[in-house]
Amino acid sequence: MEETARKPRFATRGLLGDSTHRTYGDKLTLFNRFAEPEIRFLMERLDLQPGARVLDAGCGVGLTTGWLAEFVGPTGLAVGCDLSGPHLAAARAVTFDSDPGVRATLVQCDIAVSPFRDETFDLVWCANTINHLTDPVAGIQRLSAVVKPGGRIVLVQSGSLPDMFFAWDERLERAVTSAVRQYYRDKYRLDERDTTAMRGLIRLAQQAGLSQVLSHTVVIERTAPLSDIDRAYFQHAVFTGYWGERLCPYMTREDWAEVQSLSDPESAAYCLDRPDFHHLQTLNMVTGQVVDVPSP
């Protein structure tokens, strides 16, 4: 990577607590495997050409970097970067070491102070990451600087609209959503505008100076019977990883007891075993073209 990267630099701790040592790789793996059909569908819409150079900014455990590498082929290059050392270690072990034919590189860095040389890439893919930055507009501008004029920035965000887990009980869904958001606001000392900034990707792209800003949203829909991949995501990433005991102080005793029952595989009410289980969530992709190199 000597031709594309300077010495890595790191900013201060991220808006949502990200650091060089923090890891939530298991959740990232579960989500990417769960949403792989929809993520690949969005990648196909980008019409990436063989030989293109792409950056996966905030690559996590590297699954999306590997998929991008497939699209650009052996004559292209996919570079994955992430702040977390443990995430990159997982990426090397799972994605790249297991497939020596993938032409991809991993770099540890903070995308807010990207170390890559200007006008290096044809496209930057940045999924579920820009909302972690304290200044997302400046972050997009820094990423734009490493894109060739005429290239594109791609911002992808899940959960722009409230997810539907309990199709039969909208009130309980609202209670869970409210509890999750309040938990994260308290944990990171944020206000509601900080935790909902991801909803304005078009505005952020425009403010960062991108042109031809377009949006495309797909729905991730799962119904019973669920695959093993889907069940693992819901049980381990959502019910245990994102919800769990942390929500108890933010819910009424009755609601908390019901959510526990619906989320417990040993319970007769376990929601993943219901024949009417129906899950919906959005995956929003906003693309913008880099016309000129903006000031970071």
DAQUIUR-V333614 format. One record per residue. N is the residue number from 1. PHI is phi in radians with two decimals (* if undefined). PSI is psi in radians with two decimals (none if undefined). BURIAL is I if it has 16 or more other ideal C-beta (glycine too) atoms within 10 Angstrom, else O. Layout:
N_PHI_PSI_BURIAL / N_PHI_PSI_BURIAL
//
This chain:
1_*_0.24_O / 2_-1.03_-0.55_O / 3_-1.39_-0.19_O / 4_-2.09_-0.32_I / 5_-2.20_2.49_I / 6_-1.63_-3.03_O / 7_-1.09_2.24_O / 8_-1.05_2.55_I / 9_-2.26_2.72_O / 10_-2.30_2.39_O / 11_-1.57_-2.94_I / 12_-1.32_3.00_O / 13_-0.93_2.39_O / 14_-1.20_2.96_I / 15_-1.00_-0.66_I / 16_-1.85_0.48_I / 17_1.47_0.17_O / 18_-1.16_2.52_I / 19_-2.66_3.07_O / 20_-1.17_-0.34_I / 21_-1.90_-0.26_O / 22_-1.24_2.49_O / 23_-2.45_2.43_I / 24_-2.46_0.76_I / 25_-1.06_-0.63_I / 26_-1.08_-0.74_O / 27_-1.13_-0.71_I / 28_-1.10_-0.76_I / 29_-1.08_-0.80_I / 30_-1.08_-0.75_I / 31_-1.17_-0.80_I / 32_-1.13_-0.66_I / 33_-1.17_-0.70_I / 34_-1.10_-0.83_I / 35_-1.66_0.20_I / 36_-0.95_-0.78_O / 37_-1.03_-0.74_O / 38_-1.29_-0.65_I / 39_-1.12_-0.78_I / 40_-1.12_-0.63_O / 41_-1.06_-0.78_O / 42_-1.13_-0.70_I / 43_-1.07_-0.68_I / 44_-1.07_-0.61_O / 45_-1.18_-0.29_O / 46_-1.36_-0.27_I / 47_0.93_0.88_O / 48_-1.16_2.37_I / 49_-1.67_2.57_O / 50_-0.98_2.37_O / 51_1.64_-0.10_O / 52_-1.23_2.70_I / 53_-1.93_2.11_I / 54_-2.19_2.58_I / 55_-2.01_2.22_I / 56_-1.72_1.66_I / 57_-1.50_1.98_I / 58_1.46_0.94_I / 59_-1.32_-0.24_I / 60_1.06_-2.19_I / 61_-1.52_0.15_I / 62_1.49_0.05_I / 63_-1.09_-0.78_I / 64_-1.17_-0.56_I / 65_-1.07_-0.76_I / 66_-1.09_-0.69_I / 67_-1.17_-0.71_I / 68_-1.08_-0.67_I / 69_-1.07_-0.62_I / 70_-1.11_-0.68_I / 71_-1.21_-0.64_I / 72_-1.55_-0.20_I / 73_1.31_3.12_O / 74_-1.17_-0.33_O / 75_-1.53_-0.16_O / 76_-1.71_-2.98_I / 77_-2.60_2.30_I / 78_-1.99_2.24_I / 79_-2.01_2.20_I / 80_-1.86_2.32_I / 81_-2.26_2.54_I / 82_-2.70_2.65_I / 83_-1.28_-0.55_I / 84_-1.48_2.13_I / 85_-1.08_-0.79_O / 86_-1.05_-0.62_O / 87_-1.08_-0.78_I / 88_-1.19_-0.59_I / 89_-1.09_-0.73_I / 90_-1.14_-0.67_I / 91_-1.10_-0.75_I / 92_-1.13_-0.68_O / 93_-1.30_-0.68_O / 94_-1.65_-0.76_I / 95_-1.60_-0.89_I / 96_-1.62_-0.75_I / 97_-1.12_-0.50_O / 98_-1.45_-0.18_O / 99_-2.42_1.45_O / 100_-1.14_-0.24_O / 101_-1.38_-0.22_O / 102_-1.34_2.16_I / 103_-1.62_1.63_O / 104_-2.58_2.74_I / 105_-2.35_2.59_I / 106_-2.05_2.43_I / 107_-2.37_2.32_I / 108_-1.56_2.11_I / 109_-2.89_2.94_I / 110_-1.72_2.09_I / 111_-1.14_-0.33_I / 112_-1.22_-0.38_I / 113_-2.27_0.89_O / 114_-0.83_2.28_I / 115_-1.53_-0.01_I / 116_-1.35_2.63_I / 117_-1.22_2.61_O / 118_-1.06_2.58_O / 119_0.98_0.77_O / 120_-1.61_-0.68_I / 121_-1.94_2.70_I / 122_-1.50_-0.44_I / 123_-2.73_2.49_I / 124_-2.02_2.21_I / 125_-1.82_2.18_I / 126_-2.38_1.79_I / 127_-1.97_2.28_I / 128_0.87_0.71_I / 129_-2.29_-0.70_I / 130_-1.09_-0.46_I / 131_-1.31_-0.11_I / 132_-1.50_-0.17_I / 133_-1.55_2.53_I / 134_-1.21_-0.49_O / 135_-2.30_1.49_O / 136_-1.11_-0.57_I / 137_-1.13_-0.80_I / 138_-1.10_-0.62_I / 139_-1.12_-0.76_I / 140_-1.13_-0.67_I / 141_-1.12_-0.68_I / 142_-1.16_-0.70_I / 143_-1.15_-0.65_I / 144_-1.07_-0.57_I / 145_-1.13_-0.46_I / 146_-1.60_0.04_I / 147_-1.73_2.44_I / 148_-1.14_2.54_O / 149_-0.93_2.29_O / 150_1.63_-0.21_O / 151_-1.36_-3.12_I / 152_-2.23_2.60_I / 153_-1.85_2.30_I / 154_-2.09_2.04_I / 155_-1.88_2.18_I / 156_-2.14_2.37_I / 157_-2.49_2.28_I / 158_-1.64_2.73_I / 159_1.27_0.51_I / 160_-1.17_-0.48_I / 161_-1.99_2.69_O / 162_-1.01_2.34_I / 163_-1.29_2.66_I / 164_-1.91_1.94_O / 165_-1.83_-0.78_I / 166_-1.89_1.43_I / 167_-1.01_-0.42_O / 168_-1.54_-0.08_O / 169_-2.58_1.46_O / 170_-1.13_-0.62_O / 171_-1.08_-0.74_O / 172_-1.18_-0.64_I / 173_-1.05_-0.74_I / 174_-1.10_-0.68_O / 175_-1.13_-0.72_I / 176_-1.16_-0.81_I / 177_-1.04_-0.78_O / 178_-1.10_-0.72_O / 179_-1.14_-0.75_I / 180_-1.06_-0.83_I / 181_-1.13_-0.70_I / 182_-1.18_-0.65_I / 183_-1.02_-0.85_I / 184_-1.21_-0.60_I / 185_-1.10_-0.74_O / 186_-1.21_-0.73_O / 187_-1.10_-0.74_O / 188_-1.87_0.16_O / 189_0.97_0.96_O / 190_-1.98_2.90_I / 191_-1.89_3.07_O / 192_-1.09_-0.55_O / 193_-1.15_-0.55_O / 194_-1.18_-0.71_O / 195_-1.49_-0.11_I / 196_-2.02_0.19_O / 197_-1.09_-0.45_I / 198_-1.10_-0.32_I / 199_-1.25_-0.31_O / 200_-1.87_0.83_I / 201_-1.09_-0.67_I / 202_-1.07_-0.81_I / 203_-1.07_-0.79_O / 204_-1.08_-0.74_I / 205_-1.11_-0.72_I / 206_-1.17_-0.76_I / 207_-1.11_-0.50_O / 208_-1.39_-0.05_I / 209_1.63_0.19_I / 210_-1.32_2.62_I / 211_-1.98_2.95_O / 212_0.85_0.86_O / 213_-1.31_2.13_I / 214_-2.24_2.68_O / 215_-2.24_2.48_O / 216_-2.47_2.25_O / 217_-2.12_2.34_O / 218_-2.01_2.74_I / 219_-1.85_2.22_O / 220_-1.54_1.96_I / 221_-2.12_2.25_O / 222_-2.31_2.33_I / 223_-2.25_2.84_O / 224_-1.20_2.53_O / 225_-1.41_2.51_O / 226_-1.57_2.60_I / 227_-1.31_2.91_O / 228_-1.08_-0.66_O / 229_-1.10_-0.77_O / 230_-1.14_-0.77_I / 231_-1.09_-0.72_I / 232_-1.11_-0.70_O / 233_-1.11_-0.89_I / 234_-1.08_-0.80_I / 235_-1.25_-0.87_I / 236_-1.57_-0.67_O / 237_-1.44_-0.77_I / 238_-1.56_-1.13_I / 239_-1.10_-0.73_I / 240_-1.61_-0.83_O / 241_-1.31_-0.80_I / 242_-1.67_-0.54_I / 243_-1.68_-1.63_I / 244_1.03_-2.81_O / 245_-1.13_-0.37_O / 246_-1.08_-0.42_O / 247_-1.48_-0.27_I / 248_-0.92_-0.82_I / 249_-1.19_-0.20_O / 250_-1.85_0.13_I / 251_-2.27_2.77_I / 252_-1.18_2.78_O / 253_-1.04_-0.69_O / 254_-1.19_-0.79_O / 255_-1.14_-0.72_I / 256_-1.08_-0.74_I / 257_-1.11_-0.66_O / 258_-1.22_-0.73_I / 259_-1.10_-0.72_I / 260_-1.03_-0.75_I / 261_-1.14_-0.73_O / 262_-1.21_-0.43_I / 263_-1.74_-0.02_I / 264_-1.68_2.02_O / 265_-1.03_-0.38_O / 266_-1.52_-0.10_O / 267_-1.52_2.53_O / 268_-1.16_-0.34_O / 269_-1.65_0.11_O / 270_-0.86_2.08_I / 271_-1.18_-0.50_I / 272_-1.24_-0.25_I / 273_-1.66_-0.07_O / 274_-1.27_2.38_O / 275_-1.20_-0.30_O / 276_-1.80_0.30_O / 277_-1.05_2.32_I / 278_-2.59_2.05_O / 279_-2.05_2.39_I / 280_-2.33_2.39_O / 281_-2.68_2.74_I / 282_-1.74_2.69_I / 283_-2.32_1.87_I / 284_-1.77_2.28_I / 285_-2.08_2.13_I / 286_-2.01_2.21_I / 287_-2.01_2.55_I / 288_-2.53_2.60_I / 289_-1.69_2.45_I / 290_-1.57_2.00_I / 291_-1.58_-0.74_O / 292_-2.50_2.80_O / 293_-1.32_1.96_I / 294_-1.38_2.82_I / 295_-1.31_2.27_O / 296_-1.20_none_I
//
